[in-house]
Amino acid sequence: MKAILFDLDGTLLPINMDDFESLYFKGLSSHFMDWMKPNELIEMVWKATVAMVMSQDDRSNEAVFFEAFTPLIGEHRLDEAKNRFESFYLGNFSDLKKALYPTPSWKPILKELRNKGFTLVCATNPIFPKIATEQRLSWIDLDFEDFDLVTTFESSKACKPQLKYYQDIFEFIGVHPTEAIMIGNDTFEDTVVSHLGTQTYLVTNYIKESSKGSLPTTHRGNRDECIAFLQQLPTIGEKQ
């Protein structure tokens, strides 16, 4: 094994995704109250997000999102809408921290794995801009420097659960899928990578039962059991 991929929301970030989504849209819609009702903005964002998740071309997720979002919000308001998104992420997006459960940091095990020579990826579904991902990592005492790659919607060209999302990661880090493991809490989005021959570890603390169903996972356990599993991995180059 040479690379370890970590999901963020619900895995490294100790949060229930239903709570996260509720607080997220409440905070975001407050920046558009003079334009529309919250449910109208939520519908627009979801439509653009679905277009991004379903996209099969080679454009960035950011480009696909705003192509779908523009006719919904109006081209004449797009620049101002982008400013309002940024204002939200720089401002009361941090209110979502209130939904986090008290949990020890993953930073020590990430440092240990890096010292053992593993390539580390924060394989968070790239539907958020870099600024939002930086914020979420900072809430748990992590940052981009703790990983060899962090996926964001500016730099990624596919989303989970598309296999292209994972294929792009493996191409970027130069590791064969069979030489990696994906650590996540979603029973489908984080385990679908097994179709490429990648091992998976389903973390059960904040497990997300996908509407798409569940796929078999190589390993399964809570956060502490997962960390114990990672601690016993040998240094790269040592015989296993």
C-alpha positions as CSV (number, residue, x, y, z in Angstrom):
1,M,0.0,0.0,0.0
2,K,1.3,3.4,-1.0
3,A,-1.5,5.9,-0.7
4,I,-4.4,6.6,1.8
5,L,-7.4,8.6,0.8
6,F,-9.5,10.3,3.5
7,D,-13.0,11.6,3.1
8,L,-13.6,14.8,5.0
9,D,-17.3,15.4,6.1
10,G,-18.4,12.7,8.5
11,T,-15.0,11.1,8.5
12,L,-12.1,13.4,9.4
13,L,-14.7,16.1,10.2
14,P,-16.9,14.8,13.1
15,I,-20.3,15.9,11.9
16,N,-23.7,14.5,11.0
17,M,-24.3,15.4,7.3
18,D,-28.0,16.1,7.8
19,D,-27.1,18.7,10.4
20,F,-24.4,20.1,8.2
21,E,-26.7,20.5,5.2
22,S,-29.4,22.2,7.3
23,L,-26.9,24.7,8.8
24,Y,-25.2,25.3,5.5
25,F,-28.3,26.3,3.6
26,K,-29.6,28.4,6.5
27,G,-26.4,30.4,6.5
28,L,-26.0,30.6,2.8
29,S,-29.6,31.7,2.2
30,S,-29.2,34.6,4.7
31,H,-26.9,36.3,2.2
32,F,-29.6,36.3,-0.5
33,M,-32.7,37.2,1.5
34,D,-33.1,40.5,-0.4
35,W,-33.2,38.5,-3.7
36,M,-35.3,35.5,-3.0
37,K,-36.8,33.2,-0.4
38,P,-34.4,30.5,1.1
39,N,-36.2,27.6,-0.6
40,E,-35.7,29.3,-4.0
41,L,-32.0,29.6,-3.5
42,I,-31.7,26.1,-2.1
43,E,-33.5,24.8,-5.2
44,M,-31.1,26.7,-7.5
45,V,-28.0,25.5,-5.7
46,W,-29.2,21.9,-5.7
47,K,-29.9,22.0,-9.5
48,A,-26.5,23.3,-10.2
49,T,-24.9,20.8,-7.8
50,V,-26.7,17.9,-9.5
51,A,-25.4,19.2,-12.9
52,M,-21.9,19.2,-11.5
53,V,-22.2,15.7,-10.0
54,M,-23.6,14.3,-13.3
55,S,-21.2,16.0,-15.6
56,Q,-19.2,13.7,-17.8
57,D,-17.0,16.2,-19.7
58,D,-13.5,17.5,-18.9
59,R,-14.4,20.9,-17.5
60,S,-13.8,21.9,-13.9
61,N,-16.6,21.3,-11.4
62,E,-16.6,25.1,-10.9
63,A,-17.2,25.7,-14.5
64,V,-20.0,23.2,-14.7
65,F,-21.7,24.5,-11.5
66,F,-21.8,28.1,-12.7
67,E,-22.9,27.2,-16.2
68,A,-25.9,25.6,-14.6
69,F,-26.4,28.3,-11.9
70,T,-26.1,31.3,-14.2
71,P,-29.5,31.0,-16.1
72,L,-31.2,30.3,-12.7
73,I,-29.8,33.3,-10.9
74,G,-29.5,35.6,-14.0
75,E,-26.3,36.5,-15.8
76,H,-26.7,40.1,-14.7
77,R,-26.5,39.0,-11.1
78,L,-23.8,36.3,-11.4
79,D,-20.8,38.4,-10.3
80,E,-22.7,39.7,-7.2
81,A,-23.9,36.2,-6.4
82,K,-20.2,35.0,-6.5
83,N,-19.3,37.8,-4.1
84,R,-22.1,36.7,-1.8
85,F,-20.9,33.1,-1.8
86,E,-17.5,34.3,-0.9
87,S,-18.8,36.5,1.9
88,F,-20.7,33.6,3.3
89,Y,-17.6,31.3,3.3
90,L,-15.5,34.0,4.9
91,G,-18.2,34.9,7.4
92,N,-20.9,32.8,9.0
93,F,-19.9,29.6,7.3
94,S,-17.9,29.1,10.4
95,D,-21.1,28.8,12.4
96,L,-21.2,25.2,11.1
97,K,-18.5,24.4,13.7
98,K,-21.3,24.4,16.2
99,A,-22.5,21.1,14.7
100,L,-19.2,19.3,15.3
101,Y,-18.9,16.6,17.8
102,P,-16.0,16.7,20.3
103,T,-13.4,14.3,18.8
104,P,-9.6,14.0,19.1
105,S,-7.7,15.3,16.1
106,W,-6.6,13.0,13.3
107,K,-3.4,15.1,12.9
108,P,-1.1,12.7,14.9
109,I,-2.0,9.7,12.8
110,L,-1.7,11.7,9.6
111,K,1.8,12.8,10.7
112,E,2.7,9.2,11.5
113,L,1.5,8.0,8.1
114,R,3.4,10.7,6.3
115,N,6.6,9.8,8.2
116,K,6.1,6.2,7.1
117,G,6.1,7.4,3.5
118,F,2.5,7.2,2.5
119,T,0.9,9.6,0.0
120,L,-2.1,11.2,1.7
121,V,-5.1,12.6,0.0
122,C,-8.1,14.5,1.4
123,A,-10.6,13.0,-1.0
124,T,-13.5,15.2,-0.1
125,N,-16.3,15.4,-2.6
126,P,-15.2,18.5,-4.6
127,I,-18.5,20.3,-4.6
128,F,-17.1,23.1,-2.4
129,P,-14.6,25.9,-3.3
130,K,-11.1,25.8,-1.9
131,I,-11.9,28.5,0.7
132,A,-14.7,26.3,2.2
133,T,-12.5,23.3,2.3
134,E,-9.7,25.3,4.0
135,Q,-12.2,26.4,6.6
136,R,-13.5,22.9,7.3
137,L,-10.0,21.5,7.7
138,S,-9.0,24.4,10.0
139,W,-11.9,23.4,12.4
140,I,-10.1,20.1,13.1
141,D,-6.6,21.6,13.2
142,L,-5.6,20.5,9.7
143,D,-4.7,22.3,6.5
144,F,-3.8,21.6,2.9
145,E,-0.1,21.1,4.0
146,D,-1.1,17.9,5.8
147,F,-2.0,16.2,2.5
148,D,-0.3,15.7,-0.9
149,L,-3.6,16.5,-2.6
150,V,-6.9,18.1,-1.5
151,T,-9.7,17.9,-4.0
152,T,-11.8,21.1,-4.5
153,F,-14.3,22.2,-7.1
154,E,-11.8,24.6,-8.8
155,S,-9.3,21.8,-9.5
156,S,-11.4,18.7,-9.9
157,K,-13.2,17.6,-13.0
158,A,-15.5,15.0,-11.5
159,C,-17.4,14.3,-8.3
160,K,-18.1,11.3,-6.2
161,P,-19.4,8.7,-6.9
162,Q,-18.0,8.8,-10.4
163,L,-15.0,6.5,-10.9
164,K,-13.4,9.3,-12.9
165,Y,-13.1,11.3,-9.7
166,Y,-10.9,8.6,-8.2
167,Q,-9.1,7.8,-11.4
168,D,-8.0,11.5,-11.6
169,I,-6.7,11.3,-8.1
170,F,-4.6,8.2,-8.8
171,E,-3.3,9.7,-12.0
172,F,-2.3,12.9,-10.2
173,I,-0.5,11.2,-7.3
174,G,1.1,8.5,-9.5
175,V,-0.2,5.5,-7.5
176,H,-2.1,2.5,-8.9
177,P,-5.6,2.1,-7.5
178,T,-4.7,-1.3,-6.1
179,E,-1.9,0.3,-4.0
180,A,-4.3,2.5,-2.1
181,I,-7.1,2.5,0.5
182,M,-10.1,4.9,0.8
183,I,-11.2,5.9,4.3
184,G,-14.8,7.2,4.4
185,N,-18.2,7.1,6.0
186,D,-20.5,6.9,2.9
187,T,-21.7,3.4,2.1
188,F,-21.6,4.1,-1.7
189,E,-19.6,7.2,-2.6
190,D,-16.6,6.1,-0.5
191,T,-16.7,2.5,-1.4
192,V,-17.4,2.6,-5.1
193,V,-13.7,3.0,-5.6
194,S,-13.4,-0.7,-4.9
195,H,-14.4,-1.2,-8.5
196,L,-10.9,0.0,-9.3
197,G,-9.4,-2.6,-7.0
198,T,-8.8,-0.1,-4.1
199,Q,-9.3,-1.2,-0.6
200,T,-11.9,0.6,1.5
201,Y,-12.4,1.3,5.2
202,L,-16.0,2.3,6.2
203,V,-15.8,4.5,9.4
204,T,-19.1,4.0,11.3
205,N,-19.2,6.9,13.8
206,Y,-21.2,9.1,11.4
207,I,-22.0,6.5,8.8
208,K,-24.1,7.8,5.8
209,E,-26.4,5.2,4.4
210,S,-26.4,6.2,0.7
211,S,-29.7,6.3,-1.2
212,K,-27.7,4.5,-4.0
213,G,-27.3,1.5,-1.6
214,S,-24.3,-0.1,0.0
215,L,-21.2,-1.8,-1.5
216,P,-19.0,-4.3,0.3
217,T,-16.1,-2.8,2.2
218,T,-12.7,-4.3,2.8
219,H,-12.6,-3.0,6.4
220,R,-15.2,-1.5,8.8
221,G,-15.0,0.0,12.2
222,N,-15.3,3.1,14.3
223,R,-12.8,6.0,14.4
224,D,-10.6,4.5,17.0
225,E,-10.5,1.1,15.3
226,C,-9.6,2.8,12.0
227,I,-6.8,4.7,13.6
228,A,-5.5,1.5,15.2
229,F,-5.6,-0.2,11.8
230,L,-3.6,2.7,10.2
231,Q,-1.1,2.6,13.0
232,Q,-0.1,-1.0,12.3
233,L,0.6,-0.3,8.7
234,P,4.3,-0.8,8.0
235,T,6.6,1.9,6.7
236,I,6.7,2.1,2.9
237,G,9.4,-0.4,1.7
238,E,9.2,-2.7,4.7
239,K,8.0,-6.2,4.2
240,Q,4.4,-6.7,5.1
